[in-house]
Amino acid sequence: MLELVRYIHLNPLRAKLVNDLRELASYSYSGHRALMGKGKCPWQNTAHVLKLFGSTVKHARQKYRAFVARGISAGQRPDLIGGGLVRSMGGWETVKALRQANVYMKGDERILGDSDFVAHVLDTAQEAYHRKKVLQAKCIDTYAVARYIANLLSIDEKRIWAPGKNRLTVKARSLFCCWSVDQLGESMSSLARQLGLSVTSVSQSVERGRRIAAEENLSFDHSKL
């Protein structure tokens, strides 16, 4: 199990979405962040993994991080790719037995989990893909998102792109990062280049933007563009 945990959590680094382990620890879309104590995922059982590395959280995290670091040079692992449904069902024999009984499970080799979880992930991914295509068809890009936020908050659009830690500027930039990632499907590395920030800073802005949007009931309405 530990080999698989390490392999999955290193995916963003292999895909060059982050540059190193420090940035990976702040990357929102990896369970590694929660294991390192940089964020919380209500559905993730971090205690189960950490207890395999040590009796105290601090010591366990140190050993876990060292374990993950040793896996960076391994690259792709064919033995750890695919078969999400098969693994979750206990092997091919179980799957074949269920099929003989006319019991079919929803599955996708890229996803680890039971049938309901896999179906939920696939549905969510399909919704995100459809939303992204709709916005692309309407020529809505990051510049359009910036204009929308500038109008929403009644600020100069240039403040979103310029450096600065003014409260309103930070709020605007956080919403910009959040909606660019969640609505457009923009990568954090792309946003980092556009804004002149690190991927870690963009990741933190995305999380902050989500909190702001939830607390203030704000949403991205592309029909108003």
C-alpha positions in Angstrom: 0.0 0.0 0.0 2.8 2.5 0.9 4.4 2.1 -2.6 1.0 3.0 -4.1 0.5 5.9 -1.8 3.9 7.3 -2.7 3.4 6.8 -6.4 0.0 8.5 -6.5 1.2 11.4 -4.4 4.2 12.0 -6.6 2.0 12.3 -9.8 1.9 16.1 -9.7 5.7 16.2 -9.5 6.1 13.8 -12.4 3.6 15.8 -14.4 5.6 19.0 -13.7 2.7 20.7 -12.0 5.0 21.4 -9.1 8.8 21.7 -9.1 9.8 20.0 -5.9 8.6 18.4 -2.6 8.2 21.8 -1.0 5.7 22.9 -3.6 4.0 19.5 -3.6 3.3 19.9 0.1 1.2 23.0 -0.8 -0.4 21.5 -3.9 -4.2 21.4 -3.4 -4.9 18.4 -5.6 -2.8 15.8 -3.8 -3.2 13.9 -0.6 0.4 14.6 0.2 -0.6 18.1 1.3 -2.9 16.7 4.0 -0.3 14.1 5.2 2.2 16.9 5.6 -0.3 18.9 7.7 -0.6 21.7 5.2 -4.3 21.3 4.7 -7.3 19.1 5.5 -9.2 16.6 3.5 -12.3 15.3 5.5 -12.4 12.1 3.4 -8.7 11.3 3.8 -7.5 9.1 6.6 -4.1 10.5 7.2 -3.7 8.9 10.6 -3.8 5.4 9.1 -0.8 6.2 6.8 1.2 8.2 9.3 1.0 5.6 12.0 2.9 3.3 9.7 5.9 5.6 9.9 6.1 6.5 13.6 4.3 6.8 16.9 4.2 10.6 16.9 2.8 12.8 14.1 6.0 14.9 13.8 8.3 11.9 13.6 5.9 10.1 11.2 5.8 13.1 8.9 9.6 13.3 8.7 9.9 9.6 7.9 7.0 9.8 5.4 8.6 12.8 3.6 11.9 10.9 3.4 10.1 7.9 2.0 8.3 10.0 -0.7 11.6 11.7 -1.6 13.3 8.3 -2.2 10.6 7.6 -4.8 11.2 10.6 -7.0 13.9 8.9 -9.0 11.8 5.8 -9.7 9.8 7.6 -12.5 6.9 5.7 -14.0 5.9 2.4 -12.3 3.9 0.1 -14.7 3.2 -2.2 -11.9 1.3 0.6 -10.1 -0.7 1.9 -13.0 -4.3 0.9 -13.8 -6.7 -1.6 -12.4 -8.6 0.6 -9.9 -11.8 -1.4 -10.1 -9.9 -4.7 -10.0 -7.9 -3.8 -6.9 -10.9 -2.4 -5.1 -12.9 -5.6 -5.8 -10.1 -7.9 -4.6 -8.7 -9.2 -7.9 -9.9 -10.5 -11.3 -11.4 -13.7 -9.8 -13.8 -11.6 -7.8 -14.7 -9.4 -10.7 -15.3 -12.4 -13.0 -17.5 -14.1 -10.3 -19.6 -11.0 -10.0 -20.0 -10.8 -13.8 -21.1 -14.4 -13.9 -23.8 -13.5 -11.4 -24.8 -10.5 -13.7 -23.5 -8.0 -11.2 -21.6 -5.2 -12.9 -19.6 -2.5 -11.2 -18.7 1.0 -12.4 -15.0 1.2 -12.9 -12.1 3.1 -14.4 -8.5 2.0 -14.3 -7.3 5.5 -13.3 -9.3 5.6 -10.1 -8.9 3.7 -6.9 -12.1 3.1 -5.0 -15.5 1.3 -4.8 -18.1 1.5 -7.5 -20.0 4.5 -6.1 -16.8 6.5 -5.6 -15.6 5.8 -9.1 -19.0 6.8 -10.5 -18.9 10.0 -8.5 -15.4 10.9 -9.7 -16.3 10.2 -13.3 -19.5 12.2 -13.1 -17.6 15.1 -11.5 -14.9 15.0 -14.2 -17.4 14.9 -17.0 -19.2 18.0 -15.5 -15.9 19.8 -15.3 -14.9 18.8 -18.8 -18.3 20.0 -20.2 -18.1 23.3 -18.3 -14.6 23.9 -19.6 -15.7 23.3 -23.2 -18.7 25.6 -22.9 -16.5 28.4 -21.6 -13.9 27.8 -24.3 -16.6 27.9 -27.0 -17.6 31.3 -25.7 -13.9 32.5 -25.8 -13.9 32.9 -22.0 -10.3 32.9 -20.8 -8.4 34.1 -17.8 -8.6 37.7 -19.0 -12.4 37.4 -19.1 -12.3 36.0 -15.5 -10.2 39.0 -14.4 -12.6 41.4 -16.0 -15.6 39.7 -14.3 -13.9 40.0 -10.9 -12.9 43.6 -11.5 -16.6 44.4 -12.2 -17.8 42.3 -9.3 -15.5 44.0 -6.7 -15.5 47.4 -8.4 -11.7 47.6 -8.7 -9.2 48.3 -11.5 -8.5 45.0 -13.4 -4.8 45.9 -13.4 -4.7 45.2 -9.6 -5.3 41.5 -10.2 -2.2 41.2 -12.4 0.1 43.4 -10.4 1.9 42.4 -7.2 0.6 43.7 -4.0 -0.8 42.7 -0.6 -3.7 45.1 -0.2 -6.7 43.3 1.2 -8.9 43.9 -1.8 -6.1 43.0 -4.2 -5.5 39.7 -2.4 -9.2 39.0 -2.4 -9.5 39.7 -6.2 -6.4 37.7 -7.0 -7.6 34.8 -4.9 -11.0 34.6 -6.6 -9.2 34.9 -9.9 -7.0 31.9 -9.2 -9.9 29.9 -7.8 -12.2 30.4 -10.7 -9.5 30.1 -13.3 -8.7 26.7 -11.9 -12.1 25.4 -11.0 -14.1 26.9 -13.9 -11.7 27.1 -16.8 -9.5 24.2 -15.8 -6.4 26.4 -16.0 -3.3 24.7 -14.5 -1.6 26.3 -11.5 1.7 26.3 -13.3 0.1 28.4 -16.1 -1.4 30.8 -13.6 2.0 31.1 -11.8 3.6 32.2 -15.1 0.9 34.7 -15.9 1.0 36.3 -12.4 4.7 36.0 -11.8 4.1 33.9 -8.7 5.2 30.4 -7.5 3.0 27.4 -7.9 2.8 27.3 -4.1 1.5 30.9 -3.9 -1.1 30.1 -6.6 -2.2 27.0 -4.8 -2.7 29.0 -1.6 -4.6 31.7 -3.5 -6.9 29.0 -4.9 -7.7 27.7 -1.5 -8.2 31.2 -0.1 -10.5 32.0 -3.1 -12.6 29.0 -2.4 -13.1 30.1 1.2 -13.9 33.6 0.2 -16.4 32.5 -2.4 -18.1 30.1 0.1 -18.2 32.6 3.0 -19.5 35.5 0.8 -21.7 33.4 -1.4 -19.9 34.5 -4.6 -19.9 32.6 -7.9 -18.6 32.9 -11.4 -21.5 33.7 -13.7 -20.2 33.5 -17.3 -23.5 34.7 -18.6 -22.7 38.2 -17.3 -19.6 38.5 -19.5 
